[in-house]
Amino acid sequence: MKNVDLWQRLDAALGQHKIKWEWVKGHAGHPENERCDELARAAASHPTLDDVGYLPES
């Protein structure tokens, strides 16, 4: 599994928050989904940094 550290943090946070999961069909013209796709493609085509996992801002 990729990003195990992130999944563990998400799992731990689930008990502290009221979460409503919402499925969004990909590539269906949803503006936020399309923007995420655009950002992901740009990042994948021009990698500049090593992926060190999630680092919270201090």
C-alpha positions as CSV (number, residue, x, y, z in Angstrom):
1,M,0.0,0.0,0.0
2,K,1.3,3.5,-0.8
3,N,1.3,6.3,1.7
4,V,0.9,4.0,4.7
5,D,1.8,6.8,7.0
6,L,-1.0,9.0,5.6
7,W,-3.6,6.2,5.9
8,Q,-2.5,5.6,9.5
9,R,-2.9,9.3,10.4
10,L,-6.3,9.4,8.6
11,D,-7.5,6.3,10.5
12,A,-6.4,7.9,13.8
13,A,-8.2,11.2,12.9
14,L,-11.5,9.5,12.0
15,G,-12.4,9.0,15.7
16,Q,-11.9,12.7,16.4
17,H,-14.1,14.2,13.7
18,K,-17.4,13.7,12.1
19,I,-16.6,12.6,8.5
20,K,-19.0,12.4,5.6
21,W,-17.4,10.6,2.7
22,E,-18.6,11.7,-0.7
23,W,-17.8,9.8,-3.9
24,V,-17.1,12.0,-6.9
25,K,-17.1,10.3,-10.3
26,G,-13.8,11.1,-12.0
27,H,-13.5,12.7,-15.4
28,A,-17.2,13.8,-15.3
29,G,-16.7,17.6,-15.6
30,H,-16.8,18.2,-11.8
31,P,-14.7,21.5,-11.5
32,E,-12.8,20.5,-8.3
33,N,-12.0,17.0,-9.7
34,E,-10.8,18.4,-13.0
35,R,-8.6,20.9,-11.2
36,C,-7.1,18.0,-9.1
37,D,-6.5,16.1,-12.3
38,E,-4.7,19.1,-13.8
39,L,-2.5,19.6,-10.8
40,A,-1.6,15.9,-10.6
41,R,-0.7,15.8,-14.3
42,A,1.5,18.9,-13.9
43,A,3.2,17.5,-10.9
44,A,3.8,14.1,-12.5
45,S,5.3,15.6,-15.7
46,H,7.6,18.0,-13.8
47,P,8.8,16.3,-10.6
48,T,11.1,18.6,-8.7
49,L,11.2,17.3,-5.1
50,D,11.5,13.9,-3.5
51,D,8.3,12.6,-2.0
52,V,9.1,12.5,1.8
53,G,5.5,11.9,2.8
54,Y,3.3,14.4,4.6
55,L,5.1,17.0,6.7
56,P,2.7,19.3,8.6
57,E,3.6,23.0,8.6
58,S,5.0,24.2,11.8
